[in-house]
Amino acid sequence: MKILFVGDVFGSAGRHIVREHLPHVMETNQVDLLVLNGENAAGGFGLTPAIADEFFDWGVHVITTGNHVWDKREIIDYMQAAAPDGHERGRRILRPANYAHGTPGFGWYQGELANGQSYAVINMQGRVFMGSCDDPFRKCDEMLHQITAKVILVDIHAEASSEKAALGWYLDGRVTAVLGTHTHVPTADERILPEGTAYQTDVGMSGPYDSVIGVETELVLQRFLTGMPGKFEAAKGNPKMCATLMECDGATGRARSIQRIMLGE
């Protein structure tokens, strides 16, 4: 089974570059399951129903998010309109599972591909240097008690590399992959952990790399140099698609290979 995870799609430049490359990457690698982090897809901050529909039309199975999930408030109604049985598109947009009880939406999704292969995706957020949320380690334990699929992908949306690495080791042998998002910089540490879990600290951003993690450089420099607040705007220069391609045994969920991808215009 082949799995493609597309890193944080940032603004219109990110959507453009993913739309350009996704068809040939999917076909060339015979990808079965496509997951994408879309929390920055709408102008760099949040996700709208229209953009979510665009992603699903591309063949995305599940959209993960993170701390910017509520930046476009209209996504809340889209997610809450989802049917409990998981057939509605809104049910396949995840927010971190370790958010407070009663938060709109769902933190994990279990589905089935056309060939009958079952899979699950879990969305978590870190606690180090991030907003307050529940323990992602014990929350993963809770999720795994509810999931019956063998192929399980975890998106850990976190700031600290140490926290992501620790979660990878904690879940080794219990999930297919633990992939980091949020910092927008791809890391060169992709590997298969000893018990068969694919791991990468950060998949990287699918967006404009002539920027400061997606934002117009001058706006960020002014913030650092003066300390004054200002509105951030998504950059557009030098877009690249960052993704991670994995192969696993569909019967056991154990990963066999993991590969970084970065593609420009």
KOLMI-99043 format. One record per residue (C-alpha): residue number from 1; x, y, z. Coordinates in steps of 0.1 Angstrom, whole numbers, plus 5000, padded with zeros to 4 digits. Example, Ala and Ser with C-alpha at 12.3 -4.5 7.8 and 13.67 -1.06 7.14 Angstrom:
# residues 2
<r><pos>1</pos><X>5123</X><Y>4955</Y><Z>5078</Z></r>
<r><pos>2</pos><X>5137</X><Y>4989</Y><Z>5071</Z></r>
//
This chain:
# residues 265
<r><pos>1</pos><X>5000</X><Y>5000</Y><Z>5000</Z></r>
<r><pos>2</pos><X>5013</X><Y>5035</Y><Z>4990</Z></r>
<r><pos>3</pos><X>5006</X><Y>5065</Y><Z>5011</Z></r>
<r><pos>4</pos><X>5013</X><Y>5102</Y><Z>5001</Z></r>
<r><pos>5</pos><X>5012</X><Y>5129</Y><Z>5028</Z></r>
<r><pos>6</pos><X>5013</X><Y>5165</Y><Z>5015</Z></r>
<r><pos>7</pos><X>5028</X><Y>5190</Y><Z>5040</Z></r>
<r><pos>8</pos><X>5011</X><Y>5222</Y><Z>5051</Z></r>
<r><pos>9</pos><X>4996</X><Y>5238</Y><Z>5020</Z></r>
<r><pos>10</pos><X>5002</X><Y>5276</Y><Z>5024</Z></r>
<r><pos>11</pos><X>4980</X><Y>5301</Y><Z>5005</Z></r>
<r><pos>12</pos><X>4973</X><Y>5303</Y><Z>4968</Z></r>
<r><pos>13</pos><X>5009</X><Y>5295</Y><Z>4959</Z></r>
<r><pos>14</pos><X>5008</X><Y>5263</Y><Z>4978</Z></r>
<r><pos>15</pos><X>4975</X><Y>5253</Y><Z>4962</Z></r>
<r><pos>16</pos><X>4989</X><Y>5261</Y><Z>4928</Z></r>
<r><pos>17</pos><X>5021</X><Y>5240</Y><Z>4931</Z></r>
<r><pos>18</pos><X>5002</X><Y>5210</Y><Z>4946</Z></r>
<r><pos>19</pos><X>4976</X><Y>5211</Y><Z>4919</Z></r>
<r><pos>20</pos><X>5005</X><Y>5212</Y><Z>4893</Z></r>
<r><pos>21</pos><X>5023</X><Y>5182</Y><Z>4907</Z></r>
<r><pos>22</pos><X>4998</X><Y>5160</Y><Z>4924</Z></r>
<r><pos>23</pos><X>4984</X><Y>5141</Y><Z>4894</Z></r>
<r><pos>24</pos><X>5018</X><Y>5129</Y><Z>4881</Z></r>
<r><pos>25</pos><X>5031</X><Y>5121</Y><Z>4916</Z></r>
<r><pos>26</pos><X>5000</X><Y>5100</Y><Z>4923</Z></r>
<r><pos>27</pos><X>5001</X><Y>5082</Y><Z>4890</Z></r>
<r><pos>28</pos><X>5039</X><Y>5076</Y><Z>4889</Z></r>
<r><pos>29</pos><X>5039</X><Y>5062</Y><Z>4924</Z></r>
<r><pos>30</pos><X>5006</X><Y>5044</Y><Z>4923</Z></r>
<r><pos>31</pos><X>4994</X><Y>5061</Y><Z>4955</Z></r>
<r><pos>32</pos><X>4965</X><Y>5044</Y><Z>4973</Z></r>
<r><pos>33</pos><X>4959</X><Y>5068</Y><Z>5002</Z></r>
<r><pos>34</pos><X>4963</X><Y>5106</Y><Z>5000</Z></r>
<r><pos>35</pos><X>4964</X><Y>5128</Y><Z>5031</Z></r>
<r><pos>36</pos><X>4970</X><Y>5166</Y><Z>5031</Z></r>
<r><pos>37</pos><X>4975</X><Y>5192</Y><Z>5058</Z></r>
<r><pos>38</pos><X>4953</X><Y>5222</Y><Z>5048</Z></r>
<r><pos>39</pos><X>4952</X><Y>5245</Y><Z>5078</Z></r>
<r><pos>40</pos><X>4971</X><Y>5273</Y><Z>5060</Z></r>
<r><pos>41</pos><X>4955</X><Y>5269</Y><Z>5026</Z></r>
<r><pos>42</pos><X>4933</X><Y>5300</Y><Z>5027</Z></r>
<r><pos>43</pos><X>4956</X><Y>5329</Y><Z>5024</Z></r>
<r><pos>44</pos><X>4980</X><Y>5313</Y><Z>5048</Z></r>
<r><pos>45</pos><X>4956</X><Y>5312</Y><Z>5077</Z></r>
<r><pos>46</pos><X>4928</X><Y>5287</Y><Z>5080</Z></r>
<r><pos>47</pos><X>4907</X><Y>5266</Y><Z>5056</Z></r>
<r><pos>48</pos><X>4874</X><Y>5274</Y><Z>5038</Z></r>
<r><pos>49</pos><X>4847</X><Y>5250</Y><Z>5027</Z></r>
<r><pos>50</pos><X>4854</X><Y>5259</Y><Z>4990</Z></r>
<r><pos>51</pos><X>4891</X><Y>5251</Y><Z>4993</Z></r>
<r><pos>52</pos><X>4883</X><Y>5219</Y><Z>5012</Z></r>
<r><pos>53</pos><X>4860</X><Y>5209</Y><Z>4984</Z></r>
<r><pos>54</pos><X>4888</X><Y>5216</Y><Z>4959</Z></r>
<r><pos>55</pos><X>4912</X><Y>5193</Y><Z>4978</Z></r>
<r><pos>56</pos><X>4886</X><Y>5165</Y><Z>4979</Z></r>
<r><pos>57</pos><X>4880</X><Y>5169</Y><Z>4942</Z></r>
<r><pos>58</pos><X>4917</X><Y>5163</Y><Z>4937</Z></r>
<r><pos>59</pos><X>4913</X><Y>5129</Y><Z>4953</Z></r>
<r><pos>60</pos><X>4924</X><Y>5138</Y><Z>4989</Z></r>
<r><pos>61</pos><X>4910</X><Y>5112</Y><Z>5013</Z></r>
<r><pos>62</pos><X>4916</X><Y>5131</Y><Z>5046</Z></r>
<r><pos>63</pos><X>4925</X><Y>5167</Y><Z>5054</Z></r>
<r><pos>64</pos><X>4944</X><Y>5173</Y><Z>5086</Z></r>
<r><pos>65</pos><X>4949</X><Y>5207</Y><Z>5104</Z></r>
<r><pos>66</pos><X>4964</X><Y>5223</Y><Z>5135</Z></r>
<r><pos>67</pos><X>4964</X><Y>5255</Y><Z>5155</Z></r>
<r><pos>68</pos><X>4951</X><Y>5276</Y><Z>5126</Z></r>
<r><pos>69</pos><X>4920</X><Y>5253</Y><Z>5120</Z></r>
<r><pos>70</pos><X>4895</X><Y>5280</Y><Z>5133</Z></r>
<r><pos>71</pos><X>4910</X><Y>5310</Y><Z>5115</Z></r>
<r><pos>72</pos><X>4883</X><Y>5309</Y><Z>5089</Z></r>
<r><pos>73</pos><X>4852</X><Y>5304</Y><Z>5110</Z></r>
<r><pos>74</pos><X>4830</X><Y>5291</Y><Z>5082</Z></r>
<r><pos>75</pos><X>4848</X><Y>5258</Y><Z>5083</Z></r>
<r><pos>76</pos><X>4831</X><Y>5250</Y><Z>5117</Z></r>
<r><pos>77</pos><X>4796</X><Y>5246</Y><Z>5102</Z></r>
<r><pos>78</pos><X>4811</X><Y>5226</Y><Z>5073</Z></r>
<r><pos>79</pos><X>4827</X><Y>5202</Y><Z>5098</Z></r>
<r><pos>80</pos><X>4796</X><Y>5200</Y><Z>5121</Z></r>
<r><pos>81</pos><X>4773</X><Y>5192</Y><Z>5092</Z></r>
<r><pos>82</pos><X>4792</X><Y>5159</Y><Z>5087</Z></r>
<r><pos>83</pos><X>4772</X><Y>5127</Y><Z>5091</Z></r>
<r><pos>84</pos><X>4784</X><Y>5105</Y><Z>5120</Z></r>
<r><pos>85</pos><X>4790</X><Y>5076</Y><Z>5096</Z></r>
<r><pos>86</pos><X>4818</X><Y>5094</Y><Z>5079</Z></r>
<r><pos>87</pos><X>4803</X><Y>5097</Y><Z>5044</Z></r>
<r><pos>88</pos><X>4801</X><Y>5135</Y><Z>5044</Z></r>
<r><pos>89</pos><X>4832</X><Y>5155</Y><Z>5033</Z></r>
<r><pos>90</pos><X>4832</X><Y>5175</Y><Z>5065</Z></r>
<r><pos>91</pos><X>4838</X><Y>5144</Y><Z>5086</Z></r>
<r><pos>92</pos><X>4871</X><Y>5139</Y><Z>5067</Z></r>
<r><pos>93</pos><X>4885</X><Y>5173</Y><Z>5079</Z></r>
<r><pos>94</pos><X>4902</X><Y>5167</Y><Z>5112</Z></r>
<r><pos>95</pos><X>4912</X><Y>5191</Y><Z>5140</Z></r>
<r><pos>96</pos><X>4937</X><Y>5179</Y><Z>5166</Z></r>
<r><pos>97</pos><X>4921</X><Y>5151</Y><Z>5187</Z></r>
<r><pos>98</pos><X>4936</X><Y>5164</Y><Z>5219</Z></r>
<r><pos>99</pos><X>4916</X><Y>5197</Y><Z>5219</Z></r>
<r><pos>100</pos><X>4891</X><Y>5202</Y><Z>5247</Z></r>
<r><pos>101</pos><X>4861</X><Y>5180</Y><Z>5250</Z></r>
<r><pos>102</pos><X>4831</X><Y>5196</Y><Z>5231</Z></r>
<r><pos>103</pos><X>4853</X><Y>5213</Y><Z>5205</Z></r>
<r><pos>104</pos><X>4836</X><Y>5211</Y><Z>5170</Z></r>
<r><pos>105</pos><X>4847</X><Y>5183</Y><Z>5147</Z></r>
<r><pos>106</pos><X>4866</X><Y>5151</Y><Z>5150</Z></r>
<r><pos>107</pos><X>4903</X><Y>5143</Y><Z>5157</Z></r>
<r><pos>108</pos><X>4905</X><Y>5110</Y><Z>5139</Z></r>
<r><pos>109</pos><X>4889</X><Y>5093</Y><Z>5109</Z></r>
<r><pos>110</pos><X>4887</X><Y>5056</Y><Z>5099</Z></r>
<r><pos>111</pos><X>4878</X><Y>5048</Y><Z>5063</Z></r>
<r><pos>112</pos><X>4880</X><Y>5022</Y><Z>5036</Z></r>
<r><pos>113</pos><X>4896</X><Y>5025</Y><Z>5001</Z></r>
<r><pos>114</pos><X>4878</X><Y>5013</Y><Z>4970</Z></r>
<r><pos>115</pos><X>4898</X><Y>4981</Y><Z>4971</Z></r>
<r><pos>116</pos><X>4885</X><Y>4973</Y><Z>5006</Z></r>
<r><pos>117</pos><X>4917</X><Y>4983</Y><Z>5024</Z></r>
<r><pos>118</pos><X>4909</X><Y>5000</Y><Z>5057</Z></r>
<r><pos>119</pos><X>4930</X><Y>5029</Y><Z>5071</Z></r>
<r><pos>120</pos><X>4928</X><Y>5055</Y><Z>5098</Z></r>
<r><pos>121</pos><X>4943</X><Y>5090</Y><Z>5102</Z></r>
<r><pos>122</pos><X>4949</X><Y>5107</Y><Z>5136</Z></r>
<r><pos>123</pos><X>4955</X><Y>5144</Y><Z>5140</Z></r>
<r><pos>124</pos><X>4974</X><Y>5156</Y><Z>5171</Z></r>
<r><pos>125</pos><X>4988</X><Y>5189</Y><Z>5184</Z></r>
<r><pos>126</pos><X>5019</X><Y>5193</Y><Z>5205</Z></r>
<r><pos>127</pos><X>5020</X><Y>5211</Y><Z>5239</Z></r>
<r><pos>128</pos><X>5056</X><Y>5225</Y><Z>5239</Z></r>
<r><pos>129</pos><X>5056</X><Y>5262</Y><Z>5228</Z></r>
<r><pos>130</pos><X>5020</X><Y>5257</Y><Z>5216</Z></r>
<r><pos>131</pos><X>4985</X><Y>5266</Y><Z>5229</Z></r>
<r><pos>132</pos><X>4970</X><Y>5246</Y><Z>5257</Z></r>
<r><pos>133</pos><X>4957</X><Y>5212</Y><Z>5248</Z></r>
<r><pos>134</pos><X>4955</X><Y>5177</Y><Z>5263</Z></r>
<r><pos>135</pos><X>4984</X><Y>5152</Y><Z>5264</Z></r>
<r><pos>136</pos><X>4990</X><Y>5139</Y><Z>5229</Z></r>
<r><pos>137</pos><X>5007</X><Y>5108</Y><Z>5241</Z></r>
<r><pos>138</pos><X>4979</X><Y>5095</Y><Z>5262</Z></r>
<r><pos>139</pos><X>4953</X><Y>5108</Y><Z>5238</Z></r>
<r><pos>140</pos><X>4969</X><Y>5086</Y><Z>5211</Z></r>
<r><pos>141</pos><X>4965</X><Y>5056</Y><Z>5234</Z></r>
<r><pos>142</pos><X>4928</X><Y>5064</Y><Z>5237</Z></r>
<r><pos>143</pos><X>4924</X><Y>5067</Y><Z>5199</Z></r>
<r><pos>144</pos><X>4942</X><Y>5035</Y><Z>5192</Z></r>
<r><pos>145</pos><X>4917</X><Y>5016</Y><Z>5215</Z></r>
<r><pos>146</pos><X>4889</X><Y>5028</Y><Z>5192</Z></r>
<r><pos>147</pos><X>4906</X><Y>5022</Y><Z>5158</Z></r>
<r><pos>148</pos><X>4904</X><Y>4988</Y><Z>5142</Z></r>
<r><pos>149</pos><X>4924</X><Y>4995</Y><Z>5110</Z></r>
<r><pos>150</pos><X>4960</X><Y>4983</Y><Z>5108</Z></r>
<r><pos>151</pos><X>4972</X><Y>5012</Y><Z>5086</Z></r>
<r><pos>152</pos><X>4973</X><Y>5043</Y><Z>5108</Z></r>
<r><pos>153</pos><X>4989</X><Y>5076</Y><Z>5100</Z></r>
<r><pos>154</pos><X>4995</X><Y>5102</Y><Z>5127</Z></r>
<r><pos>155</pos><X>4999</X><Y>5139</Y><Z>5119</Z></r>
<r><pos>156</pos><X>5016</X><Y>5155</Y><Z>5149</Z></r>
<r><pos>157</pos><X>5013</X><Y>5193</Y><Z>5145</Z></r>
<r><pos>158</pos><X>5039</X><Y>5206</Y><Z>5169</Z></r>
<r><pos>159</pos><X>5067</X><Y>5232</Y><Z>5174</Z></r>
<r><pos>160</pos><X>5093</X><Y>5212</Y><Z>5192</Z></r>
<r><pos>161</pos><X>5113</X><Y>5186</Y><Z>5173</Z></r>
<r><pos>162</pos><X>5119</X><Y>5167</Y><Z>5206</Z></r>
<r><pos>163</pos><X>5082</X><Y>5163</Y><Z>5212</Z></r>
<r><pos>164</pos><X>5076</X><Y>5150</Y><Z>5177</Z></r>
<r><pos>165</pos><X>5105</X><Y>5125</Y><Z>5180</Z></r>
<r><pos>166</pos><X>5093</X><Y>5114</Y><Z>5214</Z></r>
<r><pos>167</pos><X>5058</X><Y>5107</Y><Z>5200</Z></r>
<r><pos>168</pos><X>5074</X><Y>5087</Y><Z>5171</Z></r>
<r><pos>169</pos><X>5092</X><Y>5065</Y><Z>5195</Z></r>
<r><pos>170</pos><X>5062</X><Y>5062</Y><Z>5218</Z></r>
<r><pos>171</pos><X>5040</X><Y>5049</Y><Z>5189</Z></r>
<r><pos>172</pos><X>5067</X><Y>5028</Y><Z>5171</Z></r>
<r><pos>173</pos><X>5051</X><Y>4995</Y><Z>5162</Z></r>
<r><pos>174</pos><X>5016</X><Y>5007</Y><Z>5169</Z></r>
<r><pos>175</pos><X>5010</X><Y>5029</Y><Z>5139</Z></r>
<r><pos>176</pos><X>5022</X><Y>5030</Y><Z>5103</Z></r>
<r><pos>177</pos><X>5036</X><Y>5065</Y><Z>5103</Z></r>
<r><pos>178</pos><X>5042</X><Y>5095</Y><Z>5126</Z></r>
<r><pos>179</pos><X>5047</X><Y>5127</Y><Z>5105</Z></r>
<r><pos>180</pos><X>5053</X><Y>5162</Y><Z>5118</Z></r>
<r><pos>181</pos><X>5038</X><Y>5194</Y><Z>5105</Z></r>
<r><pos>182</pos><X>5036</X><Y>5230</Y><Z>5116</Z></r>
<r><pos>183</pos><X>5072</X><Y>5244</Y><Z>5113</Z></r>
<r><pos>184</pos><X>5071</X><Y>5245</Y><Z>5075</Z></r>
<r><pos>185</pos><X>5107</X><Y>5234</Y><Z>5071</Z></r>
<r><pos>186</pos><X>5113</X><Y>5199</Y><Z>5058</Z></r>
<r><pos>187</pos><X>5136</X><Y>5178</Y><Z>5079</Z></r>
<r><pos>188</pos><X>5161</X><Y>5152</Y><Z>5065</Z></r>
<r><pos>189</pos><X>5155</X><Y>5126</Y><Z>5092</Z></r>
<r><pos>190</pos><X>5130</X><Y>5103</Y><Z>5075</Z></r>
<r><pos>191</pos><X>5134</X><Y>5067</Y><Z>5086</Z></r>
<r><pos>192</pos><X>5117</X><Y>5035</Y><Z>5096</Z></r>
<r><pos>193</pos><X>5119</X><Y>5030</Y><Z>5134</Z></r>
<r><pos>194</pos><X>5128</X><Y>4996</Y><Z>5147</Z></r>
<r><pos>195</pos><X>5093</X><Y>4983</Y><Z>5152</Z></r>
<r><pos>196</pos><X>5081</X><Y>4994</Y><Z>5117</Z></r>
<r><pos>197</pos><X>5068</X><Y>5029</Y><Z>5120</Z></r>
<r><pos>198</pos><X>5078</X><Y>5055</Y><Z>5094</Z></r>
<r><pos>199</pos><X>5089</X><Y>5088</Y><Z>5109</Z></r>
<r><pos>200</pos><X>5098</X><Y>5123</Y><Z>5098</Z></r>
<r><pos>201</pos><X>5101</X><Y>5153</Y><Z>5122</Z></r>
<r><pos>202</pos><X>5085</X><Y>5177</Y><Z>5097</Z></r>
<r><pos>203</pos><X>5072</X><Y>5171</Y><Z>5061</Z></r>
<r><pos>204</pos><X>5077</X><Y>5208</Y><Z>5052</Z></r>
<r><pos>205</pos><X>5055</X><Y>5234</Y><Z>5036</Z></r>
<r><pos>206</pos><X>5038</X><Y>5232</Y><Z>5002</Z></r>
<r><pos>207</pos><X>5040</X><Y>5269</Y><Z>4995</Z></r>
<r><pos>208</pos><X>5062</X><Y>5299</Y><Z>4987</Z></r>
<r><pos>209</pos><X>5098</X><Y>5293</Y><Z>4998</Z></r>
<r><pos>210</pos><X>5110</X><Y>5328</Y><Z>4990</Z></r>
<r><pos>211</pos><X>5094</X><Y>5338</Y><Z>5023</Z></r>
<r><pos>212</pos><X>5097</X><Y>5334</Y><Z>5061</Z></r>
<r><pos>213</pos><X>5078</X><Y>5301</Y><Z>5065</Z></r>
<r><pos>214</pos><X>5053</X><Y>5313</Y><Z>5040</Z></r>
<r><pos>215</pos><X>5048</X><Y>5349</Y><Z>5050</Z></r>
<r><pos>216</pos><X>5061</X><Y>5379</Y><Z>5030</Z></r>
<r><pos>217</pos><X>5097</X><Y>5384</Y><Z>5042</Z></r>
<r><pos>218</pos><X>5096</X><Y>5422</Y><Z>5047</Z></r>
<r><pos>219</pos><X>5065</X><Y>5419</Y><Z>5070</Z></r>
<r><pos>220</pos><X>5083</X><Y>5394</Y><Z>5092</Z></r>
<r><pos>221</pos><X>5115</X><Y>5414</Y><Z>5093</Z></r>
<r><pos>222</pos><X>5097</X><Y>5445</Y><Z>5104</Z></r>
<r><pos>223</pos><X>5081</X><Y>5425</Y><Z>5133</Z></r>
<r><pos>224</pos><X>5116</X><Y>5412</Y><Z>5144</Z></r>
<r><pos>225</pos><X>5134</X><Y>5446</Y><Z>5140</Z></r>
<r><pos>226</pos><X>5108</X><Y>5468</Y><Z>5156</Z></r>
<r><pos>227</pos><X>5086</X><Y>5446</Y><Z>5177</Z></r>
<r><pos>228</pos><X>5056</X><Y>5463</Y><Z>5163</Z></r>
<r><pos>229</pos><X>5025</X><Y>5444</Y><Z>5153</Z></r>
<r><pos>230</pos><X>5015</X><Y>5442</Y><Z>5117</Z></r>
<r><pos>231</pos><X>4993</X><Y>5421</Y><Z>5094</Z></r>
<r><pos>232</pos><X>5010</X><Y>5391</Y><Z>5078</Z></r>
<r><pos>233</pos><X>5004</X><Y>5382</Y><Z>5042</Z></r>
<r><pos>234</pos><X>5011</X><Y>5351</Y><Z>5023</Z></r>
<r><pos>235</pos><X>5041</X><Y>5352</Y><Z>5000</Z></r>
<r><pos>236</pos><X>5040</X><Y>5338</Y><Z>4964</Z></r>
<r><pos>237</pos><X>5076</X><Y>5334</Y><Z>4953</Z></r>
<r><pos>238</pos><X>5093</X><Y>5301</Y><Z>4945</Z></r>
<r><pos>239</pos><X>5065</X><Y>5277</Y><Z>4954</Z></r>
<r><pos>240</pos><X>5074</X><Y>5241</Y><Z>4962</Z></r>
<r><pos>241</pos><X>5054</X><Y>5210</Y><Z>4970</Z></r>
<r><pos>242</pos><X>5068</X><Y>5191</Y><Z>5000</Z></r>
<r><pos>243</pos><X>5054</X><Y>5157</Y><Z>5007</Z></r>
<r><pos>244</pos><X>5063</X><Y>5123</Y><Z>5021</Z></r>
<r><pos>245</pos><X>5058</X><Y>5090</Y><Z>5002</Z></r>
<r><pos>246</pos><X>5055</X><Y>5058</Y><Z>5022</Z></r>
<r><pos>247</pos><X>5049</X><Y>5021</Y><Z>5014</Z></r>
<r><pos>248</pos><X>5035</X><Y>4998</Y><Z>5040</Z></r>
<r><pos>249</pos><X>5021</X><Y>4963</Y><Z>5044</Z></r>
<r><pos>250</pos><X>4983</X><Y>4967</Y><Z>5043</Z></r>
<r><pos>251</pos><X>4977</X><Y>4936</Y><Z>5064</Z></r>
<r><pos>252</pos><X>5000</X><Y>4945</Y><Z>5093</Z></r>
<r><pos>253</pos><X>5004</X><Y>4983</Y><Z>5089</Z></r>
<r><pos>254</pos><X>5042</X><Y>4980</Y><Z>5092</Z></r>
<r><pos>255</pos><X>5060</X><Y>5006</Y><Z>5070</Z></r>
<r><pos>256</pos><X>5085</X><Y>4993</Y><Z>5044</Z></r>
<r><pos>257</pos><X>5099</X><Y>5026</Y><Z>5030</Z></r>
<r><pos>258</pos><X>5097</X><Y>5064</Y><Z>5034</Z></r>
<r><pos>259</pos><X>5109</X><Y>5091</Y><Z>5010</Z></r>
<r><pos>260</pos><X>5110</X><Y>5129</Y><Z>5011</Z></r>
<r><pos>261</pos><X>5096</X><Y>5148</Y><Z>4981</Z></r>
<r><pos>262</pos><X>5102</X><Y>5184</Y><Z>4971</Z></r>
<r><pos>263</pos><X>5091</X><Y>5197</Y><Z>4937</Z></r>
<r><pos>264</pos><X>5092</X><Y>5232</Y><Z>4923</Z></r>
<r><pos>265</pos><X>5077</X><Y>5248</Y><Z>4893</Z></r>
//
